[in-house]
Amino acid sequence: MQKRALGNGGPQVGVVGLGCMSFGGDYGATSEAESFAVLDAAAESGVTMLDIANIYGKGVSEETVGKYLSTRNHPFVLATKAGIVPVSPRRYDNSAAYLRECLEASLKRLKRDHVELFYLHRREAERPIEEVMEAMVRFKEEGKIGAIGLSEVAPSTLERASAVHPVAAVQNEYSLWTRLPELGMLQACQRLGTAFVAFSPLGRGVFTSKMPDPAAFSPADFRVTSPRFTEPNFSHNAERIARFRAFAQARGVSPAALALAWVLAKAPNIIAIPGTRSAAHMSENAAAGDIVLTPADVAEIEDVLPVGFAHGDRYSDERAIGPERYC
């Protein structure tokens, strides 16, 4: 698998990592055994970075990873996050005290004394990002974190944060049906030496070999309220993506691997972190790390799925509160 730096001077990690949100049941029921099988497949496929957050499954994802790593000697780079208060309606707390409380709890669940990367999961709009960065720098000086990351922020926030301390990574949603980062964020990350970590690079499952069926979603699956998965948007989106699926299969590559390869081809500092509950899908996703697309390949894919093709917002109204808007 190809490798890229996790920020200037950061560790080299596989270009395909593993998002562990599904380990906590956010995409429906799963088991510890299934999650362990996915982690085994990740290790065997050359994946080196695991992406977690304290709120995934109310800590279950971190506990699962911690338990797995306590029985295996695989040197995964770990990234976790804090800053979201898990209440309804959702709110955010970026205070130094709350971030420290969350970090300490995450380390306990992960059975680690540090994590390689610690993200601000969502920005609390009223609190200056400079104040938040000062707290994160203290965590780094104490050896509890190796690097600082930001998630779902605007380029202007990255610029301000970087004036306090280098930001190793920005994690925003990016895929063939979510291309907002092309309007400034990808450029800012390259200019500042920040890795861009693409979450949901498979469009929450739509760019896999089988289109998800919203009628089969469990009540716990957060996609049940996602506008892109509700009618009439879903039928339109499914029809357009079927063309991409046929395009990939005609070229002898899985839709997932091709969608991930497209993401990775868009800039030299991008790392993709697809999630899955299937060991077989994990191996399929990792195969994208060996695919190199030419500019002509990228253009051909974008002819099939042009920018803006998707109908519906990427988040429900409640979940849309928090991600910074900048265009």
Short mmCIF file of the C-alpha atoms (twelve columns), coordinates in Angstrom:
data_MODEL
# 
_entry.id   MODEL 
# 
loop_
_atom_site.group_PDB 
_atom_site.id 
_atom_site.type_symbol 
_atom_site.label_atom_id 
_atom_site.label_alt_id 
_atom_site.label_comp_id 
_atom_site.label_asym_id 
_atom_site.label_seq_id 
_atom_site.Cartn_x 
_atom_site.Cartn_y 
_atom_site.Cartn_z 
_atom_site.pdbx_PDB_model_num 
ATOM 1   C CA . MET A 1   0.000   0.000   0.000   1 
ATOM 2   C CA . GLN A 2   1.158   3.524   -0.769  1 
ATOM 3   C CA . LYS A 3   2.014   5.666   2.263   1 
ATOM 4   C CA . ARG A 4   1.719   9.354   2.971   1 
ATOM 5   C CA . ALA A 5   2.821   11.606  5.818   1 
ATOM 6   C CA . LEU A 6   0.342   12.474  8.543   1 
ATOM 7   C CA . GLY A 7   1.274   16.154  8.365   1 
ATOM 8   C CA . ASN A 8   4.711   17.745  8.002   1 
ATOM 9   C CA . GLY A 9   7.212   15.502  9.776   1 
ATOM 10  C CA . GLY A 10  4.450   13.139  10.888  1 
ATOM 11  C CA . PRO A 11  4.465   9.357   10.668  1 
ATOM 12  C CA . GLN A 12  4.052   7.660   7.306   1 
ATOM 13  C CA . VAL A 13  0.686   5.894   7.214   1 
ATOM 14  C CA . GLY A 14  -1.125  3.822   4.625   1 
ATOM 15  C CA . VAL A 15  -3.224  5.927   2.266   1 
ATOM 16  C CA . VAL A 16  -6.255  3.833   3.242   1 
ATOM 17  C CA . GLY A 17  -6.987  3.785   6.963   1 
ATOM 18  C CA . LEU A 18  -9.948  2.357   8.861   1 
ATOM 19  C CA . GLY A 19  -12.791 4.420   10.266  1 
ATOM 20  C CA . CYS A 20  -14.121 2.635   13.352  1 
ATOM 21  C CA . MET A 21  -17.485 4.358   13.807  1 
ATOM 22  C CA . SER A 22  -19.363 1.183   12.857  1 
ATOM 23  C CA . PHE A 23  -17.808 -0.728  15.773  1 
ATOM 24  C CA . GLY A 24  -20.135 1.188   18.086  1 
ATOM 25  C CA . GLY A 25  -23.347 0.319   16.249  1 
ATOM 26  C CA . ASP A 26  -23.905 3.647   14.501  1 
ATOM 27  C CA . TYR A 27  -24.604 1.806   11.243  1 
ATOM 28  C CA . GLY A 28  -26.609 -0.970  12.884  1 
ATOM 29  C CA . ALA A 29  -25.859 -3.879  15.176  1 
ATOM 30  C CA . THR A 30  -22.437 -5.503  15.108  1 
ATOM 31  C CA . SER A 31  -20.426 -7.761  17.400  1 
ATOM 32  C CA . GLU A 32  -16.994 -7.632  18.943  1 
ATOM 33  C CA . ALA A 33  -16.002 -10.714 16.939  1 
ATOM 34  C CA . GLU A 34  -17.002 -8.990  13.684  1 
ATOM 35  C CA . SER A 35  -15.049 -5.877  14.633  1 
ATOM 36  C CA . PHE A 36  -11.989 -7.951  15.532  1 
ATOM 37  C CA . ALA A 37  -12.218 -9.698  12.140  1 
ATOM 38  C CA . VAL A 38  -12.251 -6.307  10.408  1 
ATOM 39  C CA . LEU A 39  -9.211  -5.209  12.417  1 
ATOM 40  C CA . ASP A 40  -7.394  -8.430  11.533  1 
ATOM 41  C CA . ALA A 41  -8.157  -7.837  7.850   1 
ATOM 42  C CA . ALA A 42  -6.944  -4.247  8.160   1 
ATOM 43  C CA . ALA A 43  -3.637  -5.351  9.652   1 
ATOM 44  C CA . GLU A 44  -3.166  -8.011  6.984   1 
ATOM 45  C CA . SER A 45  -3.962  -5.513  4.201   1 
ATOM 46  C CA . GLY A 46  -1.370  -2.918  5.167   1 
ATOM 47  C CA . VAL A 47  -3.685  -0.507  6.959   1 
ATOM 48  C CA . THR A 48  -1.740  1.388   9.616   1 
ATOM 49  C CA . MET A 49  -4.144  4.055   10.945  1 
ATOM 50  C CA . LEU A 50  -7.340  3.586   12.939  1 
ATOM 51  C CA . ASP A 51  -9.760  6.483   13.323  1 
ATOM 52  C CA . ILE A 52  -12.034 6.542   16.373  1 
ATOM 53  C CA . ALA A 53  -13.977 9.046   18.490  1 
ATOM 54  C CA . ASN A 54  -15.147 9.068   22.074  1 
ATOM 55  C CA . ILE A 55  -18.810 9.358   21.055  1 
ATOM 56  C CA . TYR A 56  -18.873 6.408   18.644  1 
ATOM 57  C CA . GLY A 57  -21.205 3.953   20.334  1 
ATOM 58  C CA . LYS A 58  -20.818 6.004   23.543  1 
ATOM 59  C CA . GLY A 59  -17.249 4.742   23.894  1 
ATOM 60  C CA . VAL A 60  -17.804 1.218   22.565  1 
ATOM 61  C CA . SER A 61  -15.628 1.775   19.480  1 
ATOM 62  C CA . GLU A 62  -12.687 2.867   21.620  1 
ATOM 63  C CA . GLU A 63  -13.234 -0.011  24.035  1 
ATOM 64  C CA . THR A 64  -13.276 -2.477  21.139  1 
ATOM 65  C CA . VAL A 65  -10.029 -1.125  19.697  1 
ATOM 66  C CA . GLY A 66  -8.415  -1.053  23.137  1 
ATOM 67  C CA . LYS A 67  -9.349  -4.653  23.824  1 
ATOM 68  C CA . TYR A 68  -8.144  -5.736  20.387  1 
ATOM 69  C CA . LEU A 69  -4.772  -4.032  20.768  1 
ATOM 70  C CA . SER A 70  -4.287  -5.525  24.221  1 
ATOM 71  C CA . THR A 71  -4.280  -8.995  22.626  1 
ATOM 72  C CA . ARG A 72  -2.414  -8.196  19.383  1 
ATOM 73  C CA . ASN A 73  0.960   -6.623  18.835  1 
ATOM 74  C CA . HIS A 74  0.119   -4.559  15.761  1 
ATOM 75  C CA . PRO A 75  1.548   -1.011  15.653  1 
ATOM 76  C CA . PHE A 76  -1.526  0.895   14.519  1 
ATOM 77  C CA . VAL A 77  -1.416  4.689   14.566  1 
ATOM 78  C CA . LEU A 78  -4.447  5.768   16.610  1 
ATOM 79  C CA . ALA A 79  -6.505  8.910   16.093  1 
ATOM 80  C CA . THR A 80  -9.416  9.850   18.334  1 
ATOM 81  C CA . LYS A 81  -11.553 12.936  18.854  1 
ATOM 82  C CA . ALA A 82  -13.435 15.034  21.396  1 
ATOM 83  C CA . GLY A 83  -15.539 18.164  21.560  1 
ATOM 84  C CA . ILE A 84  -19.078 16.877  20.982  1 
ATOM 85  C CA . VAL A 85  -21.359 16.591  24.011  1 
ATOM 86  C CA . PRO A 86  -23.467 13.441  23.433  1 
ATOM 87  C CA . VAL A 87  -26.884 14.881  24.263  1 
ATOM 88  C CA . SER A 88  -29.959 15.717  22.197  1 
ATOM 89  C CA . PRO A 89  -30.061 18.264  20.735  1 
ATOM 90  C CA . ARG A 90  -26.359 18.003  20.011  1 
ATOM 91  C CA . ARG A 91  -24.066 20.638  21.467  1 
ATOM 92  C CA . TYR A 92  -20.330 21.276  21.631  1 
ATOM 93  C CA . ASP A 93  -17.815 21.979  24.381  1 
ATOM 94  C CA . ASN A 94  -14.252 22.890  23.414  1 
ATOM 95  C CA . SER A 95  -13.163 24.008  26.872  1 
ATOM 96  C CA . ALA A 96  -9.771  22.781  28.047  1 
ATOM 97  C CA . ALA A 97  -11.393 21.015  30.996  1 
ATOM 98  C CA . TYR A 98  -13.886 19.111  28.847  1 
ATOM 99  C CA . LEU A 99  -11.329 18.148  26.208  1 
ATOM 100 C CA . ARG A 100 -8.976  16.888  28.922  1 
ATOM 101 C CA . GLU A 101 -11.770 14.890  30.562  1 
ATOM 102 C CA . CYS A 102 -12.640 13.282  27.229  1 
ATOM 103 C CA . LEU A 103 -9.010  12.582  26.340  1 
ATOM 104 C CA . GLU A 104 -8.309  10.895  29.669  1 
ATOM 105 C CA . ALA A 105 -11.425 8.735   29.288  1 
ATOM 106 C CA . SER A 106 -10.438 7.810   25.732  1 
ATOM 107 C CA . LEU A 107 -6.946  6.779   26.814  1 
ATOM 108 C CA . LYS A 108 -8.446  4.595   29.518  1 
ATOM 109 C CA . ARG A 109 -10.781 2.871   27.049  1 
ATOM 110 C CA . LEU A 110 -7.957  2.437   24.541  1 
ATOM 111 C CA . LYS A 111 -5.613  1.115   27.249  1 
ATOM 112 C CA . ARG A 112 -2.953  3.591   26.097  1 
ATOM 113 C CA . ASP A 113 -1.005  6.406   27.722  1 
ATOM 114 C CA . HIS A 114 -1.122  8.463   24.517  1 
ATOM 115 C CA . VAL A 115 -2.639  8.647   21.039  1 
ATOM 116 C CA . GLU A 116 -0.742  9.650   17.936  1 
ATOM 117 C CA . LEU A 117 -3.403  12.128  16.791  1 
ATOM 118 C CA . PHE A 118 -6.131  13.963  18.716  1 
ATOM 119 C CA . TYR A 119 -8.827  15.844  16.815  1 
ATOM 120 C CA . LEU A 120 -11.188 18.587  17.830  1 
ATOM 121 C CA . HIS A 121 -14.305 16.737  16.626  1 
ATOM 122 C CA . ARG A 122 -16.472 19.815  16.111  1 
ATOM 123 C CA . ARG A 123 -15.732 23.447  16.769  1 
ATOM 124 C CA . GLU A 124 -17.680 25.384  19.394  1 
ATOM 125 C CA . ALA A 125 -18.371 28.543  17.415  1 
ATOM 126 C CA . GLU A 126 -18.321 30.929  20.379  1 
ATOM 127 C CA . ARG A 127 -14.853 29.877  21.598  1 
ATOM 128 C CA . PRO A 128 -11.764 31.249  19.793  1 
ATOM 129 C CA . ILE A 129 -9.885  28.474  18.032  1 
ATOM 130 C CA . GLU A 130 -6.646  29.972  19.368  1 
ATOM 131 C CA . GLU A 131 -7.788  29.178  22.921  1 
ATOM 132 C CA . VAL A 132 -8.618  25.607  21.911  1 
ATOM 133 C CA . MET A 133 -5.232  25.154  20.256  1 
ATOM 134 C CA . GLU A 134 -3.438  26.299  23.397  1 
ATOM 135 C CA . ALA A 135 -5.147  23.498  25.327  1 
ATOM 136 C CA . MET A 136 -4.267  20.962  22.635  1 
ATOM 137 C CA . VAL A 137 -0.633  22.104  22.694  1 
ATOM 138 C CA . ARG A 138 -0.539  21.448  26.449  1 
ATOM 139 C CA . PHE A 139 -1.786  17.887  25.877  1 
ATOM 140 C CA . LYS A 140 1.023   17.414  23.367  1 
ATOM 141 C CA . GLU A 141 3.641   18.835  25.725  1 
ATOM 142 C CA . GLU A 142 2.429   16.397  28.384  1 
ATOM 143 C CA . GLY A 143 2.972   13.489  25.981  1 
ATOM 144 C CA . LYS A 144 -0.696  12.500  25.887  1 
ATOM 145 C CA . ILE A 145 -1.028  13.197  22.156  1 
ATOM 146 C CA . GLY A 146 1.460   13.128  19.325  1 
ATOM 147 C CA . ALA A 147 -0.220  15.619  17.006  1 
ATOM 148 C CA . ILE A 148 -3.223  17.927  16.725  1 
ATOM 149 C CA . GLY A 149 -6.093  17.597  14.264  1 
ATOM 150 C CA . LEU A 150 -9.308  19.450  13.426  1 
ATOM 151 C CA . SER A 151 -12.534 18.011  12.020  1 
ATOM 152 C CA . GLU A 152 -15.304 19.602  9.929   1 
ATOM 153 C CA . VAL A 153 -13.712 23.052  9.970   1 
ATOM 154 C CA . ALA A 154 -13.399 25.841  7.428   1 
ATOM 155 C CA . PRO A 155 -10.113 26.858  5.781   1 
ATOM 156 C CA . SER A 156 -10.120 30.088  7.808   1 
ATOM 157 C CA . THR A 157 -10.191 28.096  11.059  1 
ATOM 158 C CA . LEU A 158 -7.273  25.980  9.873   1 
ATOM 159 C CA . GLU A 159 -5.316  29.143  9.038   1 
ATOM 160 C CA . ARG A 160 -5.939  30.634  12.491  1 
ATOM 161 C CA . ALA A 161 -5.165  27.384  14.293  1 
ATOM 162 C CA . SER A 162 -1.945  26.889  12.344  1 
ATOM 163 C CA . ALA A 163 -0.726  30.300  13.479  1 
ATOM 164 C CA . VAL A 164 -0.686  28.894  17.038  1 
ATOM 165 C CA . HIS A 165 0.754   25.442  16.287  1 
ATOM 166 C CA . PRO A 166 1.053   23.200  13.220  1 
ATOM 167 C CA . VAL A 167 -2.078  21.165  12.546  1 
ATOM 168 C CA . ALA A 168 -1.172  17.650  11.429  1 
ATOM 169 C CA . ALA A 169 -4.520  16.744  9.884   1 
ATOM 170 C CA . VAL A 170 -7.928  18.082  8.956   1 
ATOM 171 C CA . GLN A 171 -10.689 15.491  8.747   1 
ATOM 172 C CA . ASN A 172 -13.680 16.507  6.639   1 
ATOM 173 C CA . GLU A 173 -16.154 14.522  4.589   1 
ATOM 174 C CA . TYR A 174 -15.019 14.027  0.993   1 
ATOM 175 C CA . SER A 175 -16.212 11.667  -1.718  1 
ATOM 176 C CA . LEU A 176 -17.644 11.605  -5.208  1 
ATOM 177 C CA . TRP A 177 -20.926 12.967  -3.815  1 
ATOM 178 C CA . THR A 178 -19.485 15.438  -1.267  1 
ATOM 179 C CA . ARG A 179 -16.945 17.737  -2.908  1 
ATOM 180 C CA . LEU A 180 -17.069 20.901  -0.799  1 
ATOM 181 C CA . PRO A 181 -13.388 20.531  0.297   1 
ATOM 182 C CA . GLU A 182 -12.345 21.355  -3.267  1 
ATOM 183 C CA . LEU A 183 -13.498 24.937  -2.640  1 
ATOM 184 C CA . GLY A 184 -10.575 25.928  -0.450  1 
ATOM 185 C CA . MET A 185 -9.870  23.230  2.126   1 
ATOM 186 C CA . LEU A 186 -7.739  20.932  -0.025  1 
ATOM 187 C CA . GLN A 187 -5.727  23.944  -1.144  1 
ATOM 188 C CA . ALA A 188 -5.264  25.253  2.415   1 
ATOM 189 C CA . CYS A 189 -4.080  21.866  3.652   1 
ATOM 190 C CA . GLN A 190 -1.467  21.600  0.907   1 
ATOM 191 C CA . ARG A 191 -0.275  25.141  1.534   1 
ATOM 192 C CA . LEU A 192 0.113   24.551  5.290   1 
ATOM 193 C CA . GLY A 193 1.572   21.035  5.142   1 
ATOM 194 C CA . THR A 194 -1.536  19.506  6.718   1 
ATOM 195 C CA . ALA A 195 -2.801  16.046  5.800   1 
ATOM 196 C CA . PHE A 196 -6.395  15.924  4.593   1 
ATOM 197 C CA . VAL A 197 -8.183  12.881  6.016   1 
ATOM 198 C CA . ALA A 198 -11.326 12.050  4.056   1 
ATOM 199 C CA . PHE A 199 -14.113 10.507  6.113   1 
ATOM 200 C CA . SER A 200 -17.084 8.777   4.491   1 
ATOM 201 C CA . PRO A 201 -15.101 8.446   1.239   1 
ATOM 202 C CA . LEU A 202 -17.567 5.758   0.138   1 
ATOM 203 C CA . GLY A 203 -20.584 8.011   0.654   1 
ATOM 204 C CA . ARG A 204 -21.812 6.100   3.734   1 
ATOM 205 C CA . GLY A 205 -21.935 2.900   1.712   1 
ATOM 206 C CA . VAL A 206 -23.328 4.002   -1.647  1 
ATOM 207 C CA . PHE A 207 -20.093 3.459   -3.569  1 
ATOM 208 C CA . THR A 208 -19.776 -0.188  -2.582  1 
ATOM 209 C CA . SER A 209 -20.744 -3.193  -4.711  1 
ATOM 210 C CA . LYS A 210 -24.305 -3.173  -3.366  1 
ATOM 211 C CA . MET A 211 -26.428 -0.076  -2.882  1 
ATOM 212 C CA . PRO A 212 -27.686 0.223   0.713   1 
ATOM 213 C CA . ASP A 213 -31.433 -0.281  1.184   1 
ATOM 214 C CA . PRO A 214 -32.847 2.455   3.441   1 
ATOM 215 C CA . ALA A 215 -35.867 0.247   4.187   1 
ATOM 216 C CA . ALA A 216 -33.499 -2.192  5.882   1 
ATOM 217 C CA . PHE A 217 -31.775 0.397   8.087   1 
ATOM 218 C CA . SER A 218 -32.161 -0.233  11.801  1 
ATOM 219 C CA . PRO A 219 -33.530 2.602   13.960  1 
ATOM 220 C CA . ALA A 220 -30.005 3.020   15.347  1 
ATOM 221 C CA . ASP A 221 -28.582 3.726   11.887  1 
ATOM 222 C CA . PHE A 222 -28.101 7.485   11.648  1 
ATOM 223 C CA . ARG A 223 -28.667 7.369   7.877   1 
ATOM 224 C CA . VAL A 224 -32.420 6.994   8.462   1 
ATOM 225 C CA . THR A 225 -32.624 10.789  8.820   1 
ATOM 226 C CA . SER A 226 -30.073 11.634  6.125   1 
ATOM 227 C CA . PRO A 227 -31.717 13.568  3.271   1 
ATOM 228 C CA . ARG A 228 -29.689 11.709  0.659   1 
ATOM 229 C CA . PHE A 229 -31.184 8.415   1.811   1 
ATOM 230 C CA . THR A 230 -34.814 9.584   1.856   1 
ATOM 231 C CA . GLU A 231 -37.190 9.890   -1.081  1 
ATOM 232 C CA . PRO A 232 -37.312 11.311  -3.627  1 
ATOM 233 C CA . ASN A 233 -33.583 11.956  -3.310  1 
ATOM 234 C CA . PHE A 234 -32.531 8.361   -2.792  1 
ATOM 235 C CA . SER A 235 -34.015 7.008   -6.017  1 
ATOM 236 C CA . HIS A 236 -32.267 9.693   -8.053  1 
ATOM 237 C CA . ASN A 237 -28.956 9.100   -6.291  1 
ATOM 238 C CA . ALA A 238 -29.192 5.319   -6.664  1 
ATOM 239 C CA . GLU A 239 -29.838 5.601   -10.395 1 
ATOM 240 C CA . ARG A 240 -26.823 7.853   -10.953 1 
ATOM 241 C CA . ILE A 241 -24.531 5.735   -8.810  1 
ATOM 242 C CA . ALA A 242 -25.620 2.575   -10.658 1 
ATOM 243 C CA . ARG A 243 -23.882 4.058   -13.706 1 
ATOM 244 C CA . PHE A 244 -20.664 4.418   -11.726 1 
ATOM 245 C CA . ARG A 245 -20.975 0.877   -10.403 1 
ATOM 246 C CA . ALA A 246 -21.301 -0.445  -13.973 1 
ATOM 247 C CA . PHE A 247 -18.380 1.749   -15.067 1 
ATOM 248 C CA . ALA A 248 -16.131 0.260   -12.370 1 
ATOM 249 C CA . GLN A 249 -17.164 -3.312  -13.009 1 
ATOM 250 C CA . ALA A 250 -16.550 -2.925  -16.757 1 
ATOM 251 C CA . ARG A 251 -12.972 -2.015  -15.882 1 
ATOM 252 C CA . GLY A 252 -12.466 -4.990  -13.606 1 
ATOM 253 C CA . VAL A 253 -12.250 -3.050  -10.350 1 
ATOM 254 C CA . SER A 254 -14.664 -2.871  -7.445  1 
ATOM 255 C CA . PRO A 255 -16.746 0.309   -7.132  1 
ATOM 256 C CA . ALA A 256 -15.367 0.850   -3.623  1 
ATOM 257 C CA . ALA A 257 -11.740 0.598   -4.705  1 
ATOM 258 C CA . LEU A 258 -12.322 2.944   -7.642  1 
ATOM 259 C CA . ALA A 259 -14.185 5.508   -5.523  1 
ATOM 260 C CA . LEU A 260 -11.372 5.469   -2.964  1 
ATOM 261 C CA . ALA A 261 -8.702  5.693   -5.665  1 
ATOM 262 C CA . TRP A 262 -10.492 8.780   -7.027  1 
ATOM 263 C CA . VAL A 263 -10.380 10.424  -3.588  1 
ATOM 264 C CA . LEU A 264 -6.678  9.635   -3.203  1 
ATOM 265 C CA . ALA A 265 -5.890  10.967  -6.680  1 
ATOM 266 C CA . LYS A 266 -7.325  14.417  -5.947  1 
ATOM 267 C CA . ALA A 267 -4.319  15.610  -3.904  1 
ATOM 268 C CA . PRO A 268 -0.984  14.125  -2.738  1 
ATOM 269 C CA . ASN A 269 -1.708  14.681  0.958   1 
ATOM 270 C CA . ILE A 270 -5.086  12.887  1.151   1 
ATOM 271 C CA . ILE A 271 -5.655  9.820   3.333   1 
ATOM 272 C CA . ALA A 272 -9.005  8.010   3.163   1 
ATOM 273 C CA . ILE A 273 -10.624 6.298   6.151   1 
ATOM 274 C CA . PRO A 274 -13.557 4.173   4.981   1 
ATOM 275 C CA . GLY A 275 -15.418 2.224   7.635   1 
ATOM 276 C CA . THR A 276 -16.946 -1.219  7.385   1 
ATOM 277 C CA . ARG A 277 -18.381 -4.064  9.445   1 
ATOM 278 C CA . SER A 278 -17.110 -6.663  6.948   1 
ATOM 279 C CA . ALA A 279 -13.612 -8.151  6.852   1 
ATOM 280 C CA . ALA A 280 -14.052 -8.898  3.145   1 
ATOM 281 C CA . HIS A 281 -14.978 -5.284  2.441   1 
ATOM 282 C CA . MET A 282 -11.980 -4.127  4.467   1 
ATOM 283 C CA . SER A 283 -9.646  -6.061  2.187   1 
ATOM 284 C CA . GLU A 284 -11.482 -4.715  -0.867  1 
ATOM 285 C CA . ASN A 285 -11.133 -1.146  0.382   1 
ATOM 286 C CA . ALA A 286 -7.442  -1.570  1.113   1 
ATOM 287 C CA . ALA A 287 -6.841  -2.599  -2.502  1 
ATOM 288 C CA . ALA A 288 -7.391  1.039   -3.449  1 
ATOM 289 C CA . GLY A 289 -4.043  1.800   -1.846  1 
ATOM 290 C CA . ASP A 290 -2.313  0.171   -4.802  1 
ATOM 291 C CA . ILE A 291 -4.351  1.859   -7.559  1 
ATOM 292 C CA . VAL A 292 -2.840  4.887   -9.287  1 
ATOM 293 C CA . LEU A 293 -5.234  6.857   -11.492 1 
ATOM 294 C CA . THR A 294 -4.119  9.143   -14.299 1 
ATOM 295 C CA . PRO A 295 -5.667  12.585  -14.822 1 
ATOM 296 C CA . ALA A 296 -7.559  11.057  -17.743 1 
ATOM 297 C CA . ASP A 297 -8.951  8.352   -15.446 1 
ATOM 298 C CA . VAL A 298 -10.119 10.980  -12.958 1 
ATOM 299 C CA . ALA A 299 -11.789 13.010  -15.703 1 
ATOM 300 C CA . GLU A 300 -13.581 9.929   -17.023 1 
ATOM 301 C CA . ILE A 301 -14.939 9.111   -13.557 1 
ATOM 302 C CA . GLU A 302 -16.142 12.697  -13.148 1 
ATOM 303 C CA . ASP A 303 -17.954 12.468  -16.467 1 
ATOM 304 C CA . VAL A 304 -19.972 9.601   -14.978 1 
ATOM 305 C CA . LEU A 305 -20.581 11.379  -11.655 1 
ATOM 306 C CA . PRO A 306 -20.133 15.127  -12.180 1 
ATOM 307 C CA . VAL A 307 -19.743 17.471  -9.254  1 
ATOM 308 C CA . GLY A 308 -23.134 18.277  -7.713  1 
ATOM 309 C CA . PHE A 309 -24.944 15.187  -8.992  1 
ATOM 310 C CA . ALA A 310 -26.288 14.142  -5.580  1 
ATOM 311 C CA . HIS A 311 -29.748 15.217  -4.433  1 
ATOM 312 C CA . GLY A 312 -30.219 16.110  -0.760  1 
ATOM 313 C CA . ASP A 313 -28.033 17.555  1.970   1 
ATOM 314 C CA . ARG A 314 -25.391 15.319  3.487   1 
ATOM 315 C CA . TYR A 315 -26.715 15.835  7.038   1 
ATOM 316 C CA . SER A 316 -30.092 16.109  8.728   1 
ATOM 317 C CA . ASP A 317 -30.885 19.509  10.238  1 
ATOM 318 C CA . GLU A 318 -29.715 18.394  13.697  1 
ATOM 319 C CA . ARG A 319 -26.422 16.935  12.496  1 
ATOM 320 C CA . ALA A 320 -25.805 19.935  10.241  1 
ATOM 321 C CA . ILE A 321 -25.236 22.067  13.347  1 
ATOM 322 C CA . GLY A 322 -21.504 22.004  13.991  1 
ATOM 323 C CA . PRO A 323 -19.711 21.485  10.666  1 
ATOM 324 C CA . GLU A 324 -18.384 24.870  9.597   1 
ATOM 325 C CA . ARG A 325 -19.793 26.326  6.395   1 
ATOM 326 C CA . TYR A 326 -17.491 28.404  4.241   1 
ATOM 327 C CA . CYS A 327 -18.968 28.539  0.718   1 
# 
